[in-house]
């Protein structure tokens, strides 16, 4: 019985290590330049005046080339999100999309 428990714990430990390594490898490439993608999913909140209602929306924005998220690109995102009926936009999250 003890041999069975030992084998089971080794299998579980190996599975946990492999899963952790896979996640770390996946994240490692993204941490270097997390926003150097052509497509970004932007989750944002719109505060409309004079009403006090807020609502969350999202859009997928495509760009001509891959580049990191710079101040210029951030301002371009804000410009593309604004429309006539919104007074204020607050970005909640920016997520890169892989083709």
HELIX and SHEET records of a PDB file:
HELIX    1   1 UNK A    2  UNK A   32  1                                  31    
HELIX    2   2 UNK A   71  UNK A   81  1                                  11    
SHEET    1   A 3 UNK A  54  UNK A  67  0                                        
SHEET    2   A 3 UNK A  37  UNK A  47 -1                                        
SHEET    3   A 3 UNK A  88  UNK A  97 -1                                        
END                                                                             
